[in-house]
Amino acid sequence: KQTYFQLNIPIADRIRQIVMSMERWRWMPEDLGKHYIKVNIAGFELKRVENGAIRGRMRVVGGQPYHQTPVFSETMKYVEINPYWNVPYSIAVNEELPKLQSRPASLAAQGFEAVVNDKPVPVTAIDWSRYSRSNFPVQLRQRPGQNNALGRVKFMFPNRFNVYMHDTPARTLFGEASRAFSHGCIRLARPIDMAEQVLTT
């Protein structure tokens, strides 16, 4: 079904896709260096390159249609083991706040906590009915653990999009052909392998 759909995309649309891809490529560095990691966003695949040779491939999960993974290049600065997930404001108010208002105990069981004046506070100790998108008062975060949305490791390359690569507890998604499920970050099928590779390079 999908192949038939792709074969029937009008030529003008295909030309526009090629032009857009060329424009994205134009803004990428001409030289990525001897060692680099490249994510094919549309193909949901990561390649690790050393001295011009592909040394590894990995399935990835990318951004949803309304949370697309941006095209950019940046230097990886550090790896964080057992990270906290500091929930972005947009996710906190649009997705987590309704859950906090209806069933805060379920989020508490998943390791979520609120940070108030730099101190962690149980989410069950706050009256969330007093708050909305316009006056959300805290930083919401999820403690490290098996339920953590970032899994066991994240790879940081600071950028203006706040996008990074990380593990995930949602392992079944890597079995899907189309893997656009994230809010923009790249989820890795084999993050521990990646950690071993980048920390020994």
ABEGO torsion letter per residue (X at the ends): XAAAAAAABBAAAAAAAAAAAAAAAAABBABAEABBBBBBAAAGBBBBBBGGBBABBBBBBBBBAABBBBBBBBBBABBBBGBBBBBBAAAAAAAAAAAAAABAAAAAAAGBBBBBGGBBBBAAABBAAABBAAABABBBBBBBEAABAAEABBBBBBBAAGBBBBBBABAAAAABABBBABAGBBBBABAAAAAAAAAAX
